[in-house]
């Protein structure tokens, strides 16, 4: 499959979502709202769940699966309030020593004058600072699109995984082609150059694991995929929790310093 075909798969509105995974992973989940600064961005879903008796904080971008949901969630492009909500929940997780799972599916942060006026750059930077400092285990998974700073804001984790047919890049292939060649129609060519697929990024050491979506040319059923992914998440978080905090923090720092 060519890189741009994977980009189109990653953008599929019916892809596995944050809310799908929350339902599969948690016995129950309490969603938390608001950034304590007057905003509650629906593009970021976050809260506390119980995973086999283990409290866990889950934060993820949500695109929605219907037109109404797409509009309400702004197609997964979060405003400053969304990232400030995420930072609040990360600090809460640290306070109560809950492991953190972040789920990413966004073309990028909301690029609009009101976002700039609200301090989108500062909000993303603060999120990165908080994720780098917290001592609890953290795991980030790219579910679909992982675009630009809007994605990395939730991906500074102990480990970063990608779904097989997801992408992770500094900007969209269309944006890359427009900047480099002044022609967005060359996006398929740009996608090949950008090395944005899960296989490319695993080979480069940017991510740690690829979650298979296809076996023997057949797509894995969604129910089976969710079960497999939930089990892998539980095992990894248990493994990370068993590590000494100092070692885990050193590993996290070294992971990102190598870039």
Secondary structure, DSSP 8 states (H G I E B T S, - for coil): --HHHHHHHHT-TTS--HHHHHHHH-SEEEE----SSS---TTEEEEEEEETTEEEEEEEE---SSHHHHHHTGGG---HHHHHHHHHHHHHHHHTT-EEEEEEEES-S--SHHHHHTTHHHHHHHHHHHHHH--S-EEEEEEEEEEHHHHHTT--SSEEEEETT-EEESS-HHHHHHHHHS-GGGHHHHHHHHT-BHHHHHHHTS-SEEE--EETTEE--HHHHHHHHHHHHHHHHHHHHHS-HHHHHHHHHHHHHT-
